[in-house]
Amino acid sequence: MMKTPFRAGSFLCAAVLLVFNPLLAAEEAVPSNASPCSGEFVSVPSRPTVSNGTDTTQCGVLELEYGVERQWLGGGERHDDLSGGLRLGLTPKLDFHWASGDLLNNVVAAGSQLGFGDTWLGLKYRFAEQTKLRPSLGVFYQAKIPSASHGMGSGEVDHSPSLLISKDIHPLHFDFNVIPLLAGRPGRGWDRNMGFALSASVPLTRRLGFVGEGYGYTRLNRANPAFASTMVGVTYRANPRLVLDGGVDMGVTSGAPQGRIFLGITYAVSNLYSMIRPSR
């Protein structure tokens, strides 16, 4: 059950840190006090888009990311949720993700249901840097742990490997993802679909930015048809470690939710590597 999601996520991040910290120390063959996992740090948001960029959480930094949203599904039904999680930069190109639907509220004609959502664990790795002609490339693997309250999830394990492509074409930044999904089917077997997402962001001022995205998924099963949606939002960097976001989402096809509004926050809590191995 997801009664203490923040405590569980903190434990997972700490466990991963203990495993990867010796590997990171072996990578740092630099004689000076300078290290790719120390110094000033900033937040690297993945909100508010469906697509993920190839940028990873800064090495050693623990990030907190949460948001609230209301989604209108049509026919008088709606879905509210408070969800988010933690990310930890393991190396300059690899980070660990823990996320969950911490509090969900489904409202249908028969009434409403309040409960907890599933838990997702993942690793994101950037394997190619951006050049003048080539975009940066990465992969992102996530697995769903069925921890949702009864009726709030499928109760099965899901797998989602993604290909990430990012490119800066001044002043725009683009992220494109190909997102296969293997959804566990009750009893045995898998349902399969494919997601595609393309987002573009542009700074409006030193702190304020605009982001737009189109995304969609192919048919998963009888209860989940193919759909396409669009999103527009804004981000506001209050300081290097704190980013706020908000926006709206509108369905394009009949299978998509009619609309969605959201607000979120990303905060870089601390550099754990610097705390464990302070500069000499």
C-alpha positions as CSV (number, residue, x, y, z in Angstrom):
1,M,0.0,0.0,0.0
2,M,1.1,3.6,-0.7
3,K,0.6,5.0,2.8
4,T,4.2,6.3,3.1
5,P,5.3,7.0,-0.5
6,F,7.8,9.7,0.4
7,R,9.6,7.5,3.0
8,A,9.7,4.6,0.6
9,G,11.1,6.8,-2.2
10,S,13.8,8.3,0.2
11,F,14.9,4.8,1.2
12,L,15.2,3.7,-2.5
13,C,17.2,6.8,-3.4
14,A,19.5,6.2,-0.4
15,A,20.0,2.6,-1.4
16,V,20.8,3.4,-5.0
17,L,23.2,6.1,-3.8
18,L,25.1,3.6,-1.7
19,V,25.4,1.2,-4.7
20,F,26.6,3.8,-7.2
21,N,28.8,6.0,-5.0
22,P,31.9,3.7,-5.3
23,L,31.4,3.6,-9.1
24,L,31.3,7.4,-9.2
25,A,34.4,7.7,-7.1
26,A,36.3,5.4,-9.5
27,E,35.3,7.6,-12.4
28,E,36.7,10.7,-10.8
29,A,40.4,10.5,-11.8
30,V,41.0,14.2,-11.4
31,P,43.8,15.5,-9.2
32,S,42.2,18.7,-8.2
33,N,39.3,19.4,-5.9
34,A,37.1,19.9,-8.9
35,S,34.6,17.1,-9.6
36,P,31.7,16.7,-12.1
37,C,29.5,15.8,-9.1
38,S,30.2,18.8,-6.9
39,G,29.8,22.6,-7.0
40,E,26.7,24.7,-7.6
41,F,23.6,22.8,-8.6
42,V,20.3,23.7,-10.2
43,S,17.0,21.9,-10.8
44,V,16.5,20.0,-14.1
45,P,12.7,19.7,-14.4
46,S,11.1,17.0,-16.4
47,R,7.6,18.6,-15.9
48,P,5.3,19.6,-17.4
49,T,5.6,17.5,-20.6
50,V,4.9,13.9,-21.4
51,S,8.2,13.8,-23.3
52,N,11.5,13.5,-21.3
53,G,14.7,15.4,-22.4
54,T,18.0,13.7,-22.5
55,D,19.2,16.0,-19.7
56,T,19.6,14.1,-16.4
57,T,19.4,15.3,-12.8
58,Q,22.8,16.8,-11.9
59,C,25.3,14.3,-10.5
60,G,24.7,13.7,-6.8
61,V,21.7,16.0,-6.6
62,L,18.4,14.9,-5.1
63,E,15.4,16.5,-6.8
64,L,11.8,16.6,-5.5
65,E,9.0,16.9,-8.2
66,Y,5.3,17.1,-7.5
67,G,2.1,18.3,-9.1
68,V,-1.7,18.5,-8.9
69,E,-4.1,18.2,-11.8
70,R,-7.7,17.8,-12.7
71,Q,-8.7,15.9,-15.8
72,W,-12.2,15.9,-17.4
73,L,-12.8,12.5,-19.0
74,G,-16.2,13.2,-20.6
75,G,-19.7,12.0,-19.7
76,G,-19.5,13.9,-16.4
77,E,-16.5,11.9,-15.2
78,R,-13.3,13.4,-13.9
79,H,-10.0,12.4,-12.3
80,D,-8.0,14.4,-9.7
81,D,-4.5,13.5,-8.5
82,L,-1.5,14.6,-6.5
83,S,1.5,12.8,-7.9
84,G,5.3,13.1,-8.1
85,G,8.4,11.7,-6.7
86,L,12.2,11.9,-6.3
87,R,15.1,11.8,-8.7
88,L,18.8,11.3,-8.0
89,G,21.7,12.0,-10.3
90,L,24.0,8.9,-10.1
91,T,26.6,10.0,-12.6
92,P,26.8,13.0,-15.0
93,K,24.8,10.9,-17.6
94,L,22.7,8.6,-15.4
95,D,19.9,9.2,-13.0
96,F,17.4,7.2,-10.9
97,H,13.7,8.0,-10.8
98,W,11.0,7.1,-8.3
99,A,7.4,8.3,-8.9
100,S,3.9,7.5,-7.6
101,G,0.3,8.6,-7.7
102,D,0.2,9.7,-4.1
103,L,-3.5,10.6,-3.9
104,L,-6.1,9.9,-6.6
105,N,-9.8,10.8,-6.8
106,N,-12.0,9.3,-9.5
107,V,-15.5,10.8,-9.9
108,V,-18.0,8.9,-12.0
109,A,-21.8,8.7,-12.1
110,A,-22.0,6.1,-9.4
111,G,-19.9,8.2,-7.0
112,S,-16.3,8.9,-6.2
113,Q,-13.3,6.8,-5.1
114,L,-10.3,8.1,-3.2
115,G,-7.1,6.1,-3.0
116,F,-3.4,5.7,-3.8
117,G,-1.7,5.1,-7.2
118,D,1.0,2.9,-8.6
119,T,4.7,3.3,-8.1
120,W,7.2,3.7,-11.0
121,L,10.9,3.1,-10.8
122,G,13.3,4.0,-13.6
123,L,16.8,4.8,-14.9
124,K,17.6,7.4,-17.6
125,Y,20.9,7.4,-19.4
126,R,22.3,9.9,-22.0
127,F,24.6,8.0,-24.4
128,A,25.3,10.6,-27.0
129,E,25.9,14.4,-26.6
130,Q,24.5,17.0,-28.9
131,T,26.7,18.4,-31.7
132,K,26.1,21.1,-34.3
133,L,24.3,18.6,-36.5
134,R,23.3,15.7,-34.3
135,P,20.8,15.8,-31.4
136,S,21.6,14.3,-28.0
137,L,20.3,10.7,-27.5
138,G,19.2,8.8,-24.5
139,V,17.2,5.9,-23.2
140,F,14.8,5.8,-20.2
141,Y,13.5,2.5,-18.7
142,Q,10.6,2.5,-16.2
143,A,8.8,-0.4,-14.4
144,K,5.5,0.0,-12.7
145,I,5.1,-1.7,-9.3
146,P,1.4,-2.4,-8.7
147,S,0.9,-0.6,-5.4
148,A,-2.4,1.2,-6.2
149,S,-5.5,1.0,-4.0
150,H,-8.2,-1.5,-5.2
151,G,-9.8,-0.2,-8.4
152,M,-7.1,2.5,-8.9
153,G,-4.7,0.3,-11.0
154,S,-4.5,-2.9,-13.0
155,G,-2.7,-4.8,-10.3
156,E,0.0,-5.9,-12.8
157,V,3.6,-5.0,-13.5
158,D,4.2,-2.8,-16.6
159,H,7.4,-2.0,-18.5
160,S,8.1,1.2,-20.5
161,P,11.4,1.6,-22.3
162,S,11.8,4.9,-24.2
163,L,14.1,6.4,-26.8
164,L,14.9,10.1,-26.1
165,I,16.0,12.7,-28.6
166,S,16.8,16.3,-27.7
167,K,18.0,19.2,-29.9
168,D,18.6,23.0,-29.4
169,I,17.8,25.2,-32.4
170,H,18.2,28.6,-30.9
171,P,16.1,29.9,-29.3
172,L,14.0,26.7,-29.2
173,H,14.6,23.4,-27.4
174,F,13.0,20.2,-28.8
175,D,12.4,16.8,-27.1
176,F,11.1,13.9,-29.0
177,N,10.2,10.5,-27.4
178,V,9.2,7.1,-28.7
179,I,7.5,5.3,-25.8
180,P,6.7,1.5,-26.1
181,L,4.5,0.1,-23.3
182,L,4.1,-3.5,-22.2
183,A,1.1,-3.5,-19.9
184,G,0.6,-6.6,-17.7
185,R,-2.7,-8.3,-18.5
186,P,-4.6,-10.0,-15.6
187,G,-3.9,-13.7,-15.7
188,R,-1.1,-13.8,-18.2
189,G,0.4,-12.0,-21.2
190,W,0.7,-8.4,-22.2
191,D,-1.1,-5.6,-23.9
192,R,1.1,-3.4,-26.1
193,N,1.0,0.1,-27.5
194,M,3.3,2.8,-28.7
195,G,3.5,6.4,-27.6
196,F,4.9,9.5,-29.4
197,A,5.6,12.9,-27.9
198,L,7.2,16.1,-29.3
199,S,7.6,19.2,-27.2
200,A,9.2,22.6,-27.8
201,S,10.1,25.2,-25.3
202,V,11.4,28.7,-25.6
203,P,12.4,31.3,-22.9
204,L,10.2,34.4,-22.8
205,T,12.2,36.2,-20.1
206,R,15.2,35.3,-17.9
207,R,12.8,33.4,-15.6
208,L,9.7,32.7,-17.6
209,G,9.4,30.1,-20.3
210,F,6.7,28.7,-22.7
211,V,6.3,25.1,-23.6
212,G,4.0,23.4,-26.1
213,E,3.6,19.7,-26.8
214,G,1.7,17.2,-29.0
215,Y,1.5,13.6,-27.9
216,G,-0.5,10.4,-28.4
217,Y,-0.7,6.7,-28.0
218,T,-1.8,3.8,-30.2
219,R,-4.6,1.5,-29.0
220,L,-3.7,-0.6,-25.9
221,N,-6.8,-2.7,-25.5
222,R,-10.6,-2.4,-25.7
223,A,-10.8,-0.1,-22.7
224,N,-7.9,2.1,-23.8
225,P,-8.3,3.3,-27.5
226,A,-5.8,5.3,-29.4
227,F,-5.8,9.0,-28.7
228,A,-3.9,12.3,-29.3
229,S,-3.7,15.4,-27.2
230,T,-2.0,18.8,-27.1
231,M,-0.6,20.8,-24.1
232,V,0.5,24.4,-23.6
233,G,2.1,25.6,-20.4
234,V,4.5,28.0,-18.7
235,T,7.5,27.5,-16.4
236,Y,8.9,30.0,-13.9
237,R,12.4,29.6,-12.4
238,A,12.0,31.3,-9.1
239,N,15.7,30.6,-8.3
240,P,18.3,28.1,-9.6
241,R,16.9,25.3,-7.5
242,L,13.2,26.0,-7.7
243,V,11.0,25.8,-10.8
244,L,7.2,26.2,-11.0
245,D,4.9,25.2,-13.8
246,G,1.3,25.2,-14.9
247,G,-0.8,24.8,-18.0
248,V,-3.7,23.2,-19.8
249,D,-4.1,20.1,-21.9
250,M,-6.8,19.5,-24.6
251,G,-7.8,16.3,-26.3
252,V,-7.6,16.2,-30.1
253,T,-9.3,12.9,-30.8
254,S,-12.4,11.2,-29.4
255,G,-10.4,8.8,-27.3
256,A,-8.5,11.5,-25.4
257,P,-9.6,13.2,-22.1
258,Q,-11.6,16.4,-22.9
259,G,-9.3,18.6,-20.9
260,R,-6.7,18.9,-18.1
261,I,-5.3,21.7,-15.9
262,F,-2.2,21.3,-13.8
263,L,0.3,23.0,-11.4
264,G,3.6,21.7,-10.4
265,I,6.9,22.3,-8.6
266,T,10.5,21.0,-9.1
267,Y,13.0,21.6,-6.3
268,A,16.7,20.5,-6.1
269,V,17.0,19.6,-2.4
270,S,20.7,18.9,-1.9
271,N,23.8,17.5,-3.4
272,L,24.1,14.2,-1.5
273,Y,27.6,13.4,-2.9
274,S,29.0,16.6,-1.5
275,M,27.5,15.8,1.9
276,I,29.0,12.3,1.9
277,R,32.3,13.3,0.4
278,P,33.0,17.0,1.1
279,S,35.8,18.7,-0.8
280,R,39.2,18.3,0.9
